[in-house]
Amino acid sequence: MKQRILFFLYILVSLEIFLYSYTQVDLNLTLSRSSVWQIIQKSFQNIGYFRRDISSGLFVGLLTSLTVLYIWAVGLARQGKLTKVFFWRLVVTISAILLFSYPAFSYDIYNYMFTAKTILVYHTNPYTIIPLQLTGIEPWLSFMRWTHLPSAYTPLWILLSLPPYLFGFGVFLLTMWNMKLLFASFYLLTTFMIGKILGREDHKNKFVGMTIFALNPLILIEGVVSPHNDIVMMGIAMVAWYYRSWLALAASVGLKLMTATLFPVFGNRKWALFAMLAGLLFVIRDREVLPWYWVWIMPFVALLPRSRNLFIISLGVSIGLLLRYLPYLYLGNWDPPAPEAKLWLTLIPIGITAIISIWHEVAGSFSRSS
């Protein structure tokens, strides 16, 4: 019965996220020429852009729902009450729904698509041309970001991005969904490989670890709704981890470099987490903290499923990073007081979960001593 309720609620929330995502469609982007669709699109955009108080409330409500369901799901997994069939039915269904959502919180997917378009349509090297050079020719420039810079993506990633564009047959929505299908596939691959690794190293907690990763609110948002190529990098890293393949690890590094920190600690789950955290701290030392950076960390949190405190703190970080979107959703810009609001919205959930974790550890120590 609990599984059925959990499944129903997750599908309900996923459908709500799907609908909410279309409130964030860029005002310069028309997804379909159908007059009926345009009426629907404008009604959704009205909430996202002109009723920002409602939009912000919906976002907080959806994030709260995802968090509550996540805690419940992990709790059921720890009790051994999530079956293999149920888990995969849930995760695949959620993925299928969110696959068709609009990438509400990031424009990166359009840069991935445009880089492929640069090669396949304009027959140009994406490292030697900036999108703005195609002004007056390229309609996507009206809604893209970072149009003043050439491609920053690695050759391997660009190669992977070509088939989704090619099989989009010039249809924008189909191309976008193809690209999202690529990310959703690697989200599922990462989940599957975490299960394979834990099946070998900690079989009792296999589904705990898989649940910790797959249903984490940040992973669902940054891996499926508004996906980034970080999820592809981590999927291949998990393949490398399971097969002890240096070649696969090199391929992961070839996608986005960050997993290079795994080379010195390859094969040790605990040290891998520290290595990736060190890499994260190195990256953010002189740049803004971006929510999807936590995608680098969560697979290794999932590979240590016995640590409840690690789970608690990782959830706090996930919530805090996702809340960084809230000031923009409410204000419509990143001007003051948005930067200070972002900082506090990030730190408060982390602080709360750190306190809970410390309390949990102290209470556990007293319990063991008595």
N, C-alpha and C positions, 0 to 999 in steps of 0.2 A: 504493500500500500504506500509506504514512504517513497519508494522508487517511482511509483506512478505520479504521486503528487509533485515530486522533484522534477520529473520529466515535463509535466504539464506547465509548471511555473517557469522552468527554463525556456520552454518554447514560447510561452506568453511574453516573457521579457525580451527574448530574441526578436520576436515580431515587433515589439515596441521600439527596440533599438533600430530595427530595419526602417520603420516609419519615421522615427525621430531623425535618422541620418539625412533624410531628404529635406529637412528644414535648413540644412547647411549648404545646399547646392549654391555654388557661386552665382551671383546675380548676372554675370556675363556669360554664363553657360546655359545653353538650351539642350536638354538631353534628348528631346524628341520634337519633331515639327508638328506632331498631332495637336490640334487645337484643344482637344479634351485634356491631353496630358499637360499642356502648357497652363491650363486653368488650375489643374491639380498642383503642378509644380509651384505656381505663384502663391497658392494658398498655404503651402508648406513653408515657402521662403518667407512669407509674411510673419510666421511665428519666429523663425530663426533670426531674421534681420530687423524686424520692426516690433516684435513683442519679446524682447530679450529677457524680460523678467520671467515670462512663462517658459521660454526656452531653457533658461538657467535652472529653473525649478525642475523641469523634466529631466535635465541631465543629472542633477543631484539625485533625483528619485530613481533613475535607471541605475546609476552607480551604486546606490544603496541596495537596490534589489539584487544586483549582481554579487555584491559583497556578502549579503545575508545568505543567498543561495550557495555561494562558494564555500562559506564556513560550514554550512549544513552538509554539503556534498563531501567535503574532506572528512567531516566527522563520521558520516556513514561509511566512507572508505576505511577509516581507522577501525571501525567496528566490524569490518568484513561484510558489509551489507550492500555493496555495489558489485553486481555480477559483471562478468566480461561482456556479455551480450548487451546488457543495459548500458554499460559505460560507452561502448562504441556506438550504440544506437543514439544515445544522447549527444555525444560529441559530433558525430557526422551530421545529425539533424541540425544542430546549432550552426555548424559550418555552412551547411547548405542554405540556411536562411540568411546568415550574415554575409555570405558570398555576394548576394544581390543588393546589399546595402550600399549607400553612397559613402565614399571615403571622407567622412565628415570632418575629420580633425587634422588632415594633412593634405598637402598638394604634391607630395613626393611621387605618388603613383603617376601623375601626369608627366613628370620629368622622366620617369622610366619609359613611359609610352612615347614621349617625344624623342628621346634618344634613339629608340628603335626606328621611329619614323624618319629621323635624320638620315639613317643608313638606307632604309628600304625604299623611301619615297624620294628623298633629295639626293641620295647617293653621295653623301658628304661625310667626312670624318668628324664625329661629334666632339673630338678633342681640339679641333681647329676652327670651329664655328660657334658663335653664340646665337641663341635663338632670336635675339633682336635683329640680327642681320636678315632675317626672313620677314621683317615687318612689311605688311601689305600683301604678303603671300600666304602666311600661315595664320589661320583663324584661331588656333589654340592660344596664341599669345595674349588674347584678351582676358584669359583667366589663369594662365600659368604664373608661377613664381620663379625667382632666380633666373630670369631670362637674360640677364646681363653677363652670365658666366657660361663657359663651355662645360661639357659633361665632366662630372667628378667621379663617375662610376668606373669600376675596373673592367677590363676587357671581358673577363669571364662573366660578370653580371650582364654586361651589354649583350653578350652572346645568348644568355638565357632569356633575355627580354625580347628577342626577335620573334620566336614562334607565336607568343600571344598577340603581337601586333599583326603578324602575317596572317593568322587565322581569324583576325577581326574583320578582314575583307573591307577595310576602309570605313566600317561602321563604328562610331565612337563608343556607344554603349557596349557593343559586343567585344570590342578591344579592351575596354575597362574591365569587363567581367572576366575575360580571358586572363588578364593580368592578375586579377584577384583570385582566380582559380589556381594559378601558379602558387600564390602565397598560401592559400588555404590547403593546398596539397602538402606544402612543406610544414605547415602547422600540424597537420595530421601525421606526417612522417616523423617530426620531432617527438610528438606524443608517443607514437609507436616505438621509436628507438629508445626512449626513456624506459618504456615497459620492458623492452628486450634487455637493456642493461641491468635493470633492477631484478628481472627474472633470473639473471645469473648471479647477481651480487647480494640481493636482499629480497628474495622472492615473496616473503610474507608481506612486505610493504609495497609490492609492485603497483597495485592500483591506487595506493595512497599517493605515491610519487606522480603517477600519471594524472591523477585528479588535481594535485597541487599545481601542475603545469597547465593542463589543458583548460581548466575552468577558471584560472586566475583572471580577474577582470581586465587587467592591463594586457595580458596576452590575447584575450579575445578582441580587445579594441585595437591594439597595435599590430596584431598578427593577422586579423581577418577583416575587421571593419575598415580601418585606415592603415593598411599593411605597409610594411617597410621590408627592404631586402635583408634586414637583420634576421628575420625568421628563417630565411633560406640559408644564411650563413650558419645558424645554429642547428638547423636540420642536418646539414652535411657534417657539422662537428659531432653530432650525436652518432651518426653513421660511423665516423672515424673512431669514436670512443668505443663503440661496440665491437668493431672488427679490428681494433688496434691498428688502424691503417694510417700510416704517415702520409700516404698519397691523398687520401680523403681529407685529412686535416689540412694539407697544403691547398686543396681545392677550396676548403672553407675559408682559409686565409685569402685565397685568390678572389673571393667574392667581396670581402670587406675588411680584411686585415686584422680585425680585433682579436680573432682567435689565435693569433700568433703567440699570445701570452700563454697558450696551453702547451706549447712545445716543451718547456722545461719540466712540466708536471704531468705529462701525458700518462693517463692510466690511474691517477690518484684523484678520487672524487672530491675529497675535502680540500686538497691543495689546489685543485682546479677552480673551486669557488673563490678561494683567496686570490688566485692569479687573475681571474676575470674581474674581481672587485678592484684589484690594483690597477688593471688596465682601464677600468671605468673612471677611477679617481684621477688617473693620469690624463685622460681625455677631457674631463670637466674642470681641470685645474684652471684653465683660462678661456673657457667657453660656457655657454648656457647649458644647463641640464635639460635634456630633451627626454620626454617620457619613454620613447621606444628604446633608449639605451638599456633599460631594465630587462629587455628581451635577452640581452647577453647573459644575464645573471640567473633568470628563473629556471632554465633547464638544470643548472647545477644545484639550485635549492631543491628542486624535485628529486634529484639523485641522492639527497640526504633526508629521506622522508621521516626518519625517526626523530628528528629534531623539531619538537613543537615550537620552541622559541624562535628558531630560524623561520619557520612558517609564519609565525605571528608577525615578526619584524618585516619579513618580505611582503606581507599583505599591507602593512602600514606604508611601506615605501610605494607599493603599487597604487594604493589609494591616493597618497600624497602627490605622486607624479601625474595621475589622471586629473586631479583637481587643479592642476596648473592650467588646464583649458578653461576653467570657469570664469576668470576675470575677462577673457576675450569674449566668451559667450554672452556675458552680462553687459560689458562696456562697448564691445565692437572694435576695440583697438588695444594696443599694448602700451599706451601712454600711462603716466602716473595717474592713479595709484596702482595700476595693474602689476608692475614689477614687485612691489612690496606685498601685495595680496598673494601673488604667486608663491613668494617665499614662505609666508605664513601658512598658506594652504598646504604646502608641501611638508613643512616641519611639524605641524600640529599632529597629523595622523602618525607620523614616524615617532614623535615623542610619546604619544598615547600608547602605541604598541610596544615601545621600548619599556615603558613603565609596567605594562601588563606582563611583558616577558620577564622582567626582573622579579615582579611579584610571584609569578608562576615558578621561577627558579627558587626563590626563597621559601615559598610554601612547600615545594617539593623537597627541599633540604630538611626542613623541620619534620616533614612526614617520614622521611627516610631515617632520621635520627631517633624518632620516637618508636 
